[in-house]
Each structure stands twice: as C-alpha cells, then as structure tokens.
Amino acid sequence: MVKNRWAFALIGLCLVWRLTRLLLDFPVWQDEAMVAINFFDSGYGDLFSPLEYGQIGPLGWLWLEKLMFDIGDGSLLVMRAPSFLAGAASVFLFWSIAQRIVEQRAALFALAIFCASYYPMRYSIELKPYAFDLLIALLIIECALSKSPRRLFLIAGIGVFFSLPSMFMAAACGLYLFQQLASERKWLLVAGALLIAEYAWMTHSFTSVHADAAPWLREMDMWVTAFPPLSEWWTIPLWLIDRHAGYMSAYPTGGSDYGSTATLLLQIIGAVVLWRKSQKQYLWMLWGSLPFLFIASSLQAYPYGGSVRVAIFLAPAICICSGLGLSQVMRHKKSLPIFASLMMLMMVGGIYKDVAEPYKSKSDLVVEQVVSHVVSTVGNDVVLLGHLPDRVPGESVELRTYGGGLARLRYLLRRDFGRDADWTSDSSLEALSAEAAVIYYKGHDEAPTLR
C-alpha cells in the first residue's frame, strides 16, 4: 500500500499516463509490425524457427503474444496488454525496492525520476518484450534483498523465457546471495548450475538460431557502436563513458552524444554515497550485472547500451542512484516537492501530447487510413498487387530489405483486409486487368497509394 502522499500522486499519475496511452490504441508502428506479422501463419512450435524481419524475442514472450494475438484476433490493444500489466507492476515494485535501499527522501526522488521517464512508460505500452526485462530485473533484486535464493532461482528460471538479459541480473544477485548465505552455498551452486544449463540450452536451441539467421543485425550502425572496440582497447574507458552518458541513462530524459551526462553524474554521486555508508552490497545488487553485460557485448552476443530498451533492466540502478545523488545535491526541504511537481508536470505534458497526437509517428496514422481505404474500395474478388520502389522486374524480392515500413503495411493488410498484397509479381499498370488493383509502397515515412 502506498502511504506517502507524494508517492501516491507520482504513482497514480504515472499509471494514468500509461493507461491513457494504452486506451488511445496507437496505430501499429514499424517495430511492432515486424513482430506481429509473424503470428498470422505461425503456430507455437513454428516460433522456434527464425522470424521474419530478423526479429529476436524471448520464446515465452513470443508464445504469450501469440496467445494474445489469437484471443484478440490481431488486436493491438490485446497484444499490448501484457506489457501494460508488467509495466504497472514494475512501478509498485520499484517504489518498494527503492525504500529498502535508500532513505525515503532519496527514494521519492528516485520514484519521481522513474515515473516521469518516457521510455519505461513507452515500452510498457508496446508489443515488445522490454517491459518484461524491467519487471524481471526488479523481481530478482527484490529476491536478493529478501535473501530468498529459492524464489530468486524460480523467477530467474522462468525469466529466461521472457527476458533475454535476465541472466545478467540473476548472475549478479545469485553471487550476492552466495556471499551472504554460507549455509545455502551448496544449494546455490546446484541451482546456479541448473540455471546456466537452462540458459545454455535456450541460447543454443533458440536465441543463437534466430541471431544467426539475421547476421545483418550486427552490421547496423546502432549495434556496431554497442560492442566494445576490443581492437583499440585503450579507447574502451572513453567508450564506456559515451555509453553511460548516452541513451542508456536517459532518465527522466536524455539522448545520444553525452545527452544524459547530468543523470550519469547523479548516478556517480549516489554510488559514492552508498559506498561511504558501507552499503556496498546494494551497489553490487544494482550494478553487478555490468561485468556480465560487458562480457556478452565483447562476444557480440548482446549490445552494451546504445538505446534505453536493451538496457532497461538497469533502470532500477540508474533511477535509485540518481535519486540518491539528487537528494545530496538538492538539500533544501522544499526541493523534493518542487522536483516532484516538475516531474508530475512532465507526466501531464506527456498525457496531453498523447491525447493531441495519438500515434508514434504521423506515418503510422496515414498508413492505417490508406489500408482502411483499401478495405472499403477493393473487393474480395480483386487481385491486390504490391509495387516496391527500385525493384527490377523479373528479379526476386526480399521483403525484409524494405524494413519496418513495409512490415507495418503488410500487417495492417493481413489484419484488416484479410490478405497481403502480392509483392512478388510485376505490377506495372499497363499489364493489369480490370480485376486487379495496385498498392504502391514508397518508403517508411511516405504514404502508400492505391490505384
């Protein structure tokens, strides 16, 4: 139960923001469409195989979203519901954990930062697994705080199926319990070995298979910079600063090119305070996943930052340490209500923006309107052909090269029109009969046209 009035107001407004965004039912955007389009023709067993558009998601999460897809007949609102519930639970769990690690004033600063942060809100209303990354990280931290090794390994064992980076947090908190609970060390060794075996099986039979089927992902600019420059090892310290001062630390806001420097400095202040108070166990609990994350990124198995979403499991560490740092910098008794009020104004602004512009990008809304036009004007007996830009007639076409923009259009056609366009046939207007229509795809930011 939330008893503090500021905590009550922050959590309440945070949940209103998330619920408002969920009920506005934003049009599907590109990343969501690249996942959802796999559910039309795939059974649960088929999701073991590599996905279209090179999507890589935890197996349990894919099964859950496939179930939501079947229940809701492709409804985005239904498919986004699991992320919403995970995100809502994370807000309450974060507040509980923050109070156990730092004193209440610092915990309120941390809660204000967490609740006003755009990215945890956004990913709790999207058809992506990142809300589960955050929830499972929080659950693992709570188990470590409670010194409950059996519950930790139960959650970690389930978490492998719902969160790819959950193993980093499980390793850190498992080692913490190993150091703290001497009487449980034999059990912890056995449980740890079983968890490693489970993770190795999942990696070998599922994750690596999906990753190997999409080698181009590692060549994308956003991923290339997310792997440490081992060949130029002397630049790694500056690379780490760039990672942590970029999108990785965008709480409550921030950006690339050192756009989150202020948040990083607050984290450092908070970490120093914990160290000086001889609360090093909390530092390891919050940040102990970093060595494992660095090893994985060195093997190019998981990106080290580069965006909030792939490192959202670090949100508890970032927000709690930033809140503690802020409590040291802003010591005046009125600083907390002023800061909390500012964060609440940010949330109100976010709600207003979502209501005024209920879409992630204008092109999402436009494509949805174009598909509605297709549904109302093209009969079931009419052949629908798709025209792709720069395509050479007669050559085979690889749809993934057209990215999420085409996936968005294809998903909406399958959901609302009942079938996709034929993108493999030559579709020059001169060759068409009266029983055919052509939808012209022009790019992810341009509206397709129907002729």
N, C-alpha and C positions, 0 to 999 in steps of 0.2 A: 504494500500500500504506500502511495506517495503522500507523505505528510507535509513536507516543506512546501510553502505556497509558491515559491519561485520555481521549484522543481515541477510542481503540479502545472503551473502555467506553461513552462517550457515544453514539457512532455505533451500536454494537451494540445498546444498549438502545432507542435511537430506532427502529431497524429492527424490533426485536421488537415494539414498541408498534404500529407500522404494520401489520406482518404479522398480529398478533393481531386487530386491528380488521378487517382485510380478511377473514380466515378466519371471523370471527364472523358475517359476512354479514348486517349490519344490515338490517332491513326498509327498503324504499324510503321516502324521506321526500319532502316536497312538491316541493322544487326539482328533485330528480332526476326525479320522476314527470312534471313539466311538460316536461322534455326527452325522456324515454324514450317518452312516449306518441306522439310524432311519428314514431317508427320503424316502427310497425306497418303503416301504409298508404303510407309514402313510399319511393320509390326514391331512388337517389343524386342524380339530377337534380332531383327534387322538393324537395330540401333547399335549393336556391337560392331557393325561394319562402318567404314569411314563415311562421314556425312557429306552431303553436297555442300559446296562452297567452303570446304575445308574447316567446318565448324568442329570445335573440340569442347565437349562439355562432360561433366561427371555422369557416369552411367545411371546412377539412381535418380539424379535430377532429370535426365532425359526421359526416363521411364515415368516419372511423376508428371512431367509436362505433356508427354504423350497421352497419359490418362486424362489430364485436364483438357487436352485437345479433343479427345473422343467424347468426354462428357459435355463439353460446351460446343461441339460441332465447329471447332476452329475459332471460337470467340476469344478475342484478346483479353477481355476483362476476366474471363475464367482462367486463362493461362497465366495472367499476371497475378492472380490471387495468392499463389504460394509465396511469391517474392514479397507481396504486401504483408502477409502474416509473419514471415521471417523477419522482415524489417521492423514491424511493430513490436515483436517480441524483443528484438535487439535493443530498442530504446529503453525498455524497462530493465533489461539485464545490464545494460551499460551503466545506468544510474546506480543499481545495486552494487556493481563491482567497483565503481569509482569511489563510493562511500567507504568501502572496505580497504582501499589502498591509500587514499589521501583524506585529510580532514574535510569537513562538509563545505567550507567556503571554497576550497580548491575544487572539490567535486562539482559544485554548482557552476563554476567557471568552465570546467570540462564538459558538463552536460549542455551548457549554452552553446559551446563550440560544436558539439556533436549534433545537437538538434537543428542548428541553423545551417549545417553543411549541406550543400546542394547534392553532392554525389551519393552519400548514403541514402538520401531521400530518393533520388532518381533511380538508383539501382534496386530500390525496394518496390518500384512500380514498372519493372521491365521484365520481359521474357529473356532473362539472362540469369546465370547462377550466382552472381556476386553477392546478393543478399544472404545467401546460404553460407558463403565464405565468411561473412561477418558474424552471423549468428553462431556458427560452429566454433569460430575463434573465441567468442565470448563464453560459450558453454565450457570450452576447455579451460579457459582462465578461471572460471568460477569453480570448476572441479579442483584445480590446483590450489586456489585459495581455501577451499573447504578440506583440502588434504584427503580427497576421495579418489584413490587410484582406480578402483574398480569402475566407478562411474565415468572417470576420465577415459579409460580404455574402451568402455562400451560406446561412449559418444564418439571417440576417435575412430573406432571400428566402423560405425555407421557413417561417420563423417566422410570417410574415404569415398563413399558412393555419391556424396552430394557436394563435395568441395575439393578441388584439386590441390590447393595449398594447405589444406587442413593438417597434413602430415608435418609441416614445419612447426606449427603451434603444438601439436601432440608431442613432437620430439623435445621441444624446449620445456614444456610443462612436465613431461614424463621424467626428464632428467632432474628437474627441480624436486619432484616427489621422491626420486631415487636418493637424492642427497638428504632430504628431510626425514624420510621414514625408513630407518635402518631395519626395522622388523619386517618390512614389506619388500625388501630388496630382491629376494628370490622370486617372489610372485611377480614383481615388476619386470625382472629380466625375462621371465617366461612370456608375460603379456606383451612386452616390447618386441620379443622375437616373433610372436604371432602377428602382431600389427605390421611389422616390417615385411613378413611373408605375404600378408594380405595386400599391402601396398605394392610389393614387387609383382604379384600376380596381376593386379589391376593395371600396373604400368605395362607389363609385358603383353597381356592379352587384349588390352583395350586402348589405353592412352597413347602408347607408342605406335600402335597400328594406325590410329587416327592421325597422329602427327606426321608419320612417315608418308601418309597419303597426301599430305599438304605441305611439301617441302618449301613452297614459295613463301609460306608464312614467315619463316626465319629470315627471308630476304627483304621483307618490308622494312621501311625506314624506322617505323616505330618500334620494331623488335630488334633491329640491328643495334641500336643505341642502348637497348635494355640489357645487353650482355656485356660483361666486363671486358675491357681491352687487354686481355692477357698478354698479347704480343708486345704491348707497350705498358708493362706492368707498373712502371714508375708514374703513370698518369692515373692509376686507379684511385688514389686518395681524392684527387680533384673530380674524378668521375663519380665517386660516391657522394661528394658534396652536391654535385649537379643533380644526381638522382633524388637525394633527400630534400633539396631545396626547390624541386620542380613539382609536377603534378602529384607525386607520391604523398606530399604533405599539404595538399590543397584543402585544408580545414580551417575555418569555415569556407575560405575561398583561397585562390592561388592560381598558379599556372606554370608553364614551362619557362626556361631561361631565368631561373632563380626567382620566379614569381611567388614562391612560398617561403622565401628566406625568413620572414618575420616568424612564421609558425615554427620553422626549424630552430631558430634561436630560442623561442619559448620552450621547445622540447628539451633543448640542451640545459636550460636553466632548471626545468623541472627534474631532469635526470640527475643533475648535480645535487639538488635538494634531497632527493631520495638517497643518494649515495652518502651524503653527510649525515643523514638521520639514521644511518646503518640499516637502511631498508633495501639492501642490495638484492634481496630475494624478489622484490617486486620488479626491479629493473630486469632481472633475468626472465621472470614470468611474462613481462610485456614485450621485451626486445630479444629474448633468446632465440627467436625464430630467424633472426637476421643471418647468423652464420650458415644455417641450413639453406636459406634462400640464396645466399651468395654462392654456395657450392653448386646448387641446382642451376643458377644462371651461368656459372662458369662452364657447365656442361651443356649449356643452351637447352636445358630441359624446362626452364621456367623463367620468365622475364623478371628482372630486378627493377621494379617501378616502371617508369615510362608513362603510366597512367594511374589514376586512382583505383580503377576497377581491379587490376591484377594484384594490387597490394592493399585492398580494402580490409584484409584481415589484420592489418596494422593500425586500423582506426582506433581501437581502444588504447594502444600505446601512445599514439600521436595526440589524441584528444586529452587523455589523462595527464600526460607530461606537460602538454601545452597549458592546460588548465592550472596545474600546479605552478608552472612558470609565471603565468599571468597573475596568479594570486600573490606572487612575490613582487612583481613589478607594480601592480595596482593595489596598494595597501590601504588607501583611504576607505573608510567604512561605506561611503556612497558609491565606490567604484563597481561593486558587484551589481547592485540594482541598475546602475547606468549601463553596464555592459550587457546584462541580461535583457534589458529593454531594447538595446540596439539589436541584439540577436533576434529578438521577437519581431522587431520591425523588419528585419531581413526575411523572416518567415512570412510575414504578412505580405511583403513585396513579392515573394515567390508565389504565394497563393493568387495574388492579383494578376501576376503575369500569366500564370497557367489558365486562369479563367478568361483573360483577354485574348490569349493566344493558345488555344488548346491543341497544340501539336509541337513536336520536337523541332521540325523544320517545315516551312511552308510547302515544300515539295511533297511531303508526306500527305498533306491535305489535298493537294492538287491531284496526285495520282489516285487517291481514293475517289475523288469526284469523276475522274476520267473512267475508272472502272464502273462506277455507277451508271455512267452514260453508255458504256458497252452493254451492261446488263439490260438497260431499257430499250436499246435500239437494235441489238444483234440477236436474231432468233436462234433457237436451238439447232435448226437445220442448216445454219450458215457456217461455212468454214471460216475459222479465225486464224489468220496468218500473222506472224510477227516479223517485223523488219528491224534489223540491227544496224547501227551505223558502222561504216567502214568494212562491212562484210563483203568478201569476194564471192560472187555467185558460183556455186558448184563446189566450194571448199567446205570441209567440215567445220562446225562451230562448237566452241567450248564456252558454255554459258557462264561459267564461273569467272571468266575473264572480264565480264561486264559488271561484276561486283554486286553490292547490295541493292543498288538502284533497280536493277533488273529483277533481283530476288523479290523485292517489295512488290513490283508489278505482277510478277508471276504468282506470288502468294495470294494477292487480292483477287486475281482472275480465278484461281482454283477455289477460293473460299466463296466468293460472291457470284461468279459466273458459272461455276461448276466444272470448268476445264481451263487448261492453259492454252495459250496460242501455240501454233506450230512454228517454232523458231528455226527449224532446220530446213524448211522448204524455201525456194526462191520466191520472193513475194513482190516482184515488180507489178505495178498496177496494170500494165499492158497485158500481162499474162493471166489476169484474173477473170473469172466468170462472174456473173451477177450473183451467184450464190456464195461469194467469198467476201470477207472484209479483212482489212489490214490494220494492225495497230503498230504505230511507229514509235520505237523506243529511241530516245535521243541522248540520254545521259541521266545520271542520278539526280541532277539539280534542274532538269528541264522536264516540262510536261509532255508525256506521250500524246500522240494524236491518233484518232480513229478515222479511217477513210473506207 
